[in-house]
Amino acid sequence: MRTTRTLATVRRPAALGSALAAALVLSGCGAEVESDAKEARKVTVKRCGEPVEYTVPERAVAYEGGSADKLFALGLTEHVHGYVMPPANPPVTESPWASEYAKVKMLSDDLLNKEVVVEAESDFVVAGWNSGFKDERGITPEILDKLGIQSFMHTESCFNYPGHPERMSPFEALYTDLERLGTIFRVEEKATEVVGGLKRRVEQVKAKAREGDAVPVFLYDSGTDQPFTAGNQVPPNDIIKSAGGRNVFDGLDERWTQVNWESVAEAEPEVIVILDYGDLPAEKKIDFLKKSPHTRGLPAVKKNNFFVLDYNEGISGPRNIDGLEKFATYLRELKG
């Protein structure tokens, strides 16, 4: 994959002029007019650490499954114009929101770029920093601001966002995104409901987590000369921890990062989580680990303790909790 706290949202008070107020009383159509006024009113929500004013988007573009899933989970399909889905993502037909994906447009199967957004006449783009938004590709929130296009970044990706960094645990970042998006789209009650449901599921997993010492777990993303893995700033770290395991690289203050095989061997992982995506299936990654002199002697490899984590369960999105529940079940059933 190349690519803490409670939200404090500042909201501007709604104001209706006296003439409009009188019109509402006389017309009997107050609900519609009031709704329109609410939609036009701006609210201030953090985009990473930067307070930004938003109006309700009507032509949102989502980059990757995590972004689209957050919008669909909040019931915002009518506000989504389309999505950009690079090849690393599994087919959208496998998503719990497959029916919602079918209602909007597939805009590109490549990386996010400014041209796609402009051509779509989008008024809102959701992506992560240094994955969807990237200086080198010429699409950043600052660039979109100048074009009059609103944008929102996954809080999980704000760890190293230039100028306005923001840091919290990956699951807290997920909840925060849903709450902030709920505020932007004026569906705060729905966001509270969705976040509450996710939190309850996490607590249920923790309550049933395997007892005893935390199982050392290595996440293998990719790489043969040097492995690419998860630091403590990405969702798999919270998935592993909440399920009763310990990410052997949870001491790395990084997101997705490169390490060396020597440090993997020293950690002696009992379980290896394989992040499944792209044109290199999980089976081929497992085959490499079984044959490589760097890894074939690892406890996890000797015991054939491999768990496959779907790409969209590993990047920031509601499916993180699906991945957690599956991994927790795997750990509980694991034989010493």
C-alpha positions as CSV (number, residue, x, y, z in Angstrom):
1,M,0.0,0.0,0.0
2,R,1.8,3.1,-1.1
3,T,0.0,5.5,-0.2
4,T,-7.6,11.8,20.1
5,R,-10.0,13.0,20.6
6,T,-13.7,14.0,20.4
7,L,-14.5,16.2,17.5
8,A,-14.9,19.9,18.4
9,T,-17.1,21.2,15.7
10,V,-17.8,24.9,15.5
11,R,-21.1,25.7,14.0
12,R,-22.4,29.1,12.9
13,P,-25.9,29.9,14.2
14,A,-28.7,29.8,11.7
15,A,-30.2,33.1,10.9
16,L,-33.4,33.9,9.1
17,G,-34.1,37.5,8.2
18,S,-37.3,39.1,9.3
19,A,-38.7,39.2,5.8
20,L,-38.0,35.5,5.2
21,A,-39.4,34.6,8.6
22,A,-42.7,36.5,7.7
23,A,-42.8,34.7,4.4
24,L,-42.5,31.3,6.1
25,V,-45.5,32.1,8.3
26,L,-47.6,33.3,5.4
27,S,-46.7,30.7,2.9
28,G,-47.2,27.6,5.0
29,C,-44.1,26.1,3.2
30,G,-41.7,26.8,6.0
31,A,-40.2,23.3,6.1
32,E,-38.9,23.4,2.5
33,V,-37.5,27.0,2.8
34,E,-36.0,26.3,6.2
35,S,-34.3,23.2,4.7
36,D,-32.9,25.1,1.8
37,A,-31.6,27.8,4.2
38,K,-29.9,25.1,6.3
39,E,-28.3,23.6,3.2
40,A,-26.9,26.9,2.1
41,R,-25.6,27.8,5.6
42,K,-21.9,27.1,6.2
43,V,-20.5,25.1,9.0
44,T,-16.9,25.0,10.1
45,V,-15.3,21.6,10.4
46,K,-11.7,20.5,10.7
47,R,-9.8,19.2,7.7
48,C,-6.9,17.6,9.5
49,G,-5.9,20.4,11.9
50,E,-7.3,23.2,9.7
51,P,-10.8,24.7,10.4
52,V,-12.6,24.9,7.0
53,E,-16.0,26.2,6.1
54,Y,-18.4,23.9,4.2
55,T,-21.7,24.1,2.4
56,V,-23.6,20.8,1.8
57,P,-22.0,19.0,-1.2
58,E,-24.1,17.7,-4.0
59,R,-21.6,16.2,-6.3
60,A,-19.1,14.4,-4.1
61,V,-16.2,12.3,-5.5
62,A,-14.7,9.6,-3.4
63,Y,-11.3,8.1,-3.8
64,E,-11.0,4.5,-3.0
65,G,-13.3,2.2,-1.0
66,G,-12.7,3.7,2.4
67,S,-13.9,7.2,1.3
68,A,-17.0,5.9,-0.5
69,D,-17.9,3.5,2.3
70,K,-17.9,6.4,4.8
71,L,-20.3,8.4,2.6
72,F,-22.6,5.4,1.9
73,A,-22.6,4.3,5.6
74,L,-24.1,7.7,6.4
75,G,-26.8,7.3,3.8
76,L,-25.4,10.0,1.5
77,T,-25.6,8.2,-1.9
78,E,-27.7,11.0,-3.4
79,H,-24.9,13.4,-2.7
80,V,-22.3,11.3,-4.4
81,H,-21.6,11.9,-8.0
82,G,-19.0,9.1,-8.5
83,Y,-15.8,7.4,-7.3
84,V,-12.3,6.8,-8.4
85,M,-11.1,3.3,-7.8
86,P,-7.5,2.4,-8.6
87,P,-6.6,-1.3,-9.4
88,A,-5.4,-2.1,-5.8
89,N,-9.0,-2.0,-4.6
90,P,-11.1,-5.2,-4.7
91,P,-14.2,-5.1,-6.9
92,V,-16.9,-2.8,-5.5
93,T,-19.3,-5.7,-6.0
94,E,-17.7,-7.2,-2.9
95,S,-18.6,-4.2,-0.8
96,P,-21.5,-4.3,1.8
97,W,-22.6,-1.1,-0.1
98,A,-22.5,-2.7,-3.6
99,S,-26.0,-1.5,-4.3
100,E,-25.0,2.1,-3.5
101,Y,-21.9,1.9,-5.7
102,A,-24.2,0.8,-8.5
103,K,-26.2,4.1,-8.2
104,V,-23.2,6.4,-8.8
105,K,-20.6,6.7,-11.5
106,M,-17.2,5.0,-11.8
107,L,-15.1,8.0,-12.9
108,S,-11.7,6.4,-13.2
109,D,-9.8,3.2,-12.4
110,D,-6.6,5.1,-12.0
111,L,-5.1,7.4,-9.3
112,L,-7.0,10.5,-8.3
113,N,-6.2,13.6,-10.4
114,K,-7.4,17.1,-10.8
115,E,-8.7,16.6,-14.3
116,V,-11.1,13.8,-13.2
117,V,-12.5,16.0,-10.4
118,V,-12.9,19.1,-12.7
119,E,-14.5,17.1,-15.5
120,A,-17.0,15.6,-13.0
121,E,-17.9,19.2,-11.9
122,S,-17.4,17.9,-8.4
123,D,-18.0,20.2,-5.4
124,F,-16.4,17.9,-2.8
125,V,-13.6,15.4,-2.8
126,V,-12.9,12.8,-0.1
127,A,-9.4,11.2,0.0
128,G,-6.4,10.6,2.2
129,W,-3.3,12.8,2.4
130,N,-0.3,11.4,0.4
131,S,-2.5,8.8,-1.3
132,G,-5.4,10.5,-3.1
133,F,-4.2,14.0,-2.4
134,K,-0.5,14.4,-3.4
135,D,1.7,17.3,-4.3
136,E,3.5,15.3,-7.0
137,R,0.3,14.6,-8.8
138,G,-1.0,18.2,-8.6
139,I,-4.1,17.6,-6.5
140,T,-4.1,18.9,-3.0
141,P,-6.8,20.5,-0.8
142,E,-5.0,23.9,-1.3
143,I,-5.2,23.5,-5.1
144,L,-8.9,22.5,-5.0
145,D,-9.6,25.4,-2.7
146,K,-8.4,27.8,-5.4
147,L,-10.7,26.1,-7.8
148,G,-13.7,26.5,-5.5
149,I,-13.9,22.7,-4.9
150,Q,-14.3,21.6,-1.3
151,S,-12.3,18.7,0.1
152,F,-12.0,16.5,3.1
153,M,-9.1,14.3,4.3
154,H,-9.2,11.1,6.3
155,T,-8.1,12.0,9.8
156,E,-6.0,8.8,9.9
157,S,-3.9,10.3,7.1
158,C,-3.4,13.7,8.9
159,F,-0.4,12.4,10.9
160,N,2.1,14.1,8.6
161,Y,-0.1,16.6,6.7
162,P,2.1,19.7,6.1
163,G,1.1,22.8,8.1
164,H,-2.0,21.3,9.7
165,P,-1.1,17.9,11.1
166,E,-3.6,16.0,13.4
167,R,-3.0,12.8,15.3
168,M,-5.3,10.3,16.9
169,S,-5.6,6.5,17.1
170,P,-6.8,5.0,13.8
171,F,-10.2,3.9,15.2
172,E,-10.8,7.3,16.8
173,A,-9.9,8.8,13.4
174,L,-12.5,6.7,11.7
175,Y,-15.2,7.8,14.2
176,T,-14.1,11.4,13.9
177,D,-14.4,11.3,10.1
178,L,-17.9,10.0,10.3
179,E,-18.9,12.7,12.8
180,R,-17.3,15.4,10.7
181,L,-18.9,14.2,7.5
182,G,-22.1,14.0,9.4
183,T,-21.8,17.7,10.3
184,I,-20.8,18.7,6.7
185,F,-23.8,16.9,5.2
186,R,-26.2,17.9,8.1
187,V,-26.8,14.2,9.1
188,E,-25.4,14.4,12.6
189,E,-28.0,12.0,14.1
190,K,-27.2,9.4,11.5
191,A,-23.5,9.8,12.2
192,T,-24.0,9.4,15.9
193,E,-26.0,6.2,15.2
194,V,-23.3,4.8,12.9
195,V,-20.4,5.6,15.2
196,G,-22.3,4.2,18.2
197,G,-22.8,1.0,16.4
198,L,-19.1,0.7,15.4
199,K,-18.0,1.4,18.9
200,R,-20.3,-1.2,20.4
201,R,-18.9,-3.8,18.0
202,V,-15.4,-2.9,19.0
203,E,-16.2,-3.2,22.7
204,Q,-17.8,-6.6,22.2
205,V,-14.7,-7.8,20.5
206,K,-12.5,-6.5,23.3
207,A,-14.7,-8.2,25.9
208,K,-14.1,-11.6,24.2
209,A,-10.5,-11.1,23.3
210,R,-8.1,-14.0,23.9
211,E,-6.7,-13.8,27.4
212,G,-3.0,-13.9,28.4
213,D,0.0,-12.3,26.7
214,A,-0.8,-10.4,23.5
215,V,0.1,-12.5,20.5
216,P,3.0,-10.9,18.5
217,V,1.7,-10.2,15.0
218,F,3.5,-9.0,11.8
219,L,1.5,-7.4,9.0
220,Y,2.9,-8.1,5.6
221,D,1.9,-5.6,3.0
222,S,4.5,-6.2,0.3
223,G,8.2,-6.2,-0.6
224,T,10.8,-8.9,-1.1
225,D,14.1,-7.1,-0.5
226,Q,12.6,-5.2,2.4
227,P,9.1,-5.6,3.8
228,F,6.4,-2.9,3.8
229,T,4.3,-3.0,7.0
230,A,2.0,-1.1,9.3
231,G,3.2,1.3,12.0
232,N,1.0,2.5,14.8
233,Q,-0.8,5.2,12.7
234,V,-2.9,2.9,10.4
235,P,-6.0,0.8,11.1
236,P,-4.4,-2.6,11.3
237,N,-2.5,-1.5,14.4
238,D,-5.9,-1.0,16.2
239,I,-7.3,-4.2,14.6
240,I,-4.5,-6.3,16.0
241,K,-4.5,-4.6,19.4
242,S,-8.3,-4.7,19.9
243,A,-8.4,-8.4,19.0
244,G,-5.8,-9.3,21.6
245,G,-2.6,-9.2,19.6
246,R,0.4,-6.9,19.4
247,N,1.7,-5.4,16.2
248,V,5.4,-6.1,16.4
249,F,6.0,-2.7,14.8
250,D,3.6,-0.7,17.0
251,G,6.6,1.2,18.3
252,L,7.0,2.8,14.9
253,D,5.4,6.3,14.8
254,E,4.6,5.8,11.1
255,R,1.7,4.9,8.8
256,W,2.6,2.4,6.1
257,T,6.4,2.0,6.3
258,Q,9.4,0.0,5.2
259,V,11.4,-2.1,7.7
260,N,14.0,-4.8,7.3
261,W,13.8,-8.6,7.5
262,E,16.2,-8.7,10.4
263,S,13.8,-6.8,12.6
264,V,11.0,-9.1,11.6
265,A,13.0,-12.1,12.6
266,E,14.0,-10.6,15.9
267,A,10.3,-9.9,16.7
268,E,9.4,-13.7,16.3
269,P,5.8,-13.1,15.2
270,E,3.4,-15.9,16.0
271,V,0.9,-14.7,13.4
272,I,1.3,-12.9,10.1
273,V,-1.5,-10.8,8.7
274,I,-1.4,-10.6,4.9
275,L,-2.9,-7.4,3.4
276,D,-4.7,-8.6,0.2
277,Y,-4.8,-6.3,-2.7
278,G,-3.5,-5.5,-6.2
279,D,-2.1,-7.9,-8.7
280,L,-0.2,-10.0,-6.1
281,P,-2.8,-12.3,-4.4
282,A,-2.4,-13.2,-0.8
283,E,-1.5,-16.8,-1.8
284,K,1.6,-15.6,-3.6
285,K,2.7,-13.5,-0.7
286,I,2.3,-16.5,1.6
287,D,4.2,-18.7,-0.8
288,F,7.1,-16.2,-0.8
289,L,7.2,-16.1,3.0
290,K,7.3,-19.9,3.2
291,K,10.2,-20.0,0.8
292,S,12.3,-17.0,1.7
293,P,15.3,-17.6,3.9
294,H,14.4,-14.4,5.8
295,T,11.0,-15.7,6.9
296,R,10.7,-19.5,6.5
297,G,12.0,-20.0,10.1
298,L,9.5,-17.6,11.7
299,P,7.1,-19.1,14.3
300,A,4.1,-17.9,12.3
301,V,5.4,-19.5,9.1
302,K,6.3,-22.8,10.7
303,K,2.8,-23.0,12.2
304,N,1.1,-21.8,9.1
305,N,-0.5,-19.0,11.1
306,F,-1.6,-16.6,8.3
307,F,-4.6,-14.4,8.3
308,V,-5.7,-12.6,5.2
309,L,-7.0,-9.0,5.7
310,D,-9.0,-7.5,2.8
311,Y,-7.6,-4.2,1.5
312,N,-10.7,-2.3,2.4
313,E,-10.6,-3.7,5.9
314,G,-7.1,-2.4,6.3
315,I,-7.5,1.2,5.0
316,S,-9.6,3.8,7.0
317,G,-13.3,3.0,6.6
318,P,-16.2,1.2,8.3
319,R,-15.0,-2.1,7.1
320,N,-12.1,-1.8,9.6
321,I,-14.5,-3.2,12.2
322,D,-15.4,-6.2,9.9
323,G,-11.7,-7.0,9.7
324,L,-11.4,-6.7,13.5
325,E,-14.3,-9.1,14.1
326,K,-12.8,-11.7,11.7
327,F,-9.3,-11.4,13.1
328,A,-10.5,-11.6,16.7
329,T,-12.3,-14.8,15.8
330,Y,-9.2,-16.2,14.2
331,L,-7.0,-15.4,17.3
332,R,-9.5,-16.9,19.7
333,E,-9.5,-20.1,17.7
334,L,-5.8,-20.2,17.2
335,K,-4.1,-23.2,18.7
336,G,-0.9,-22.4,20.7
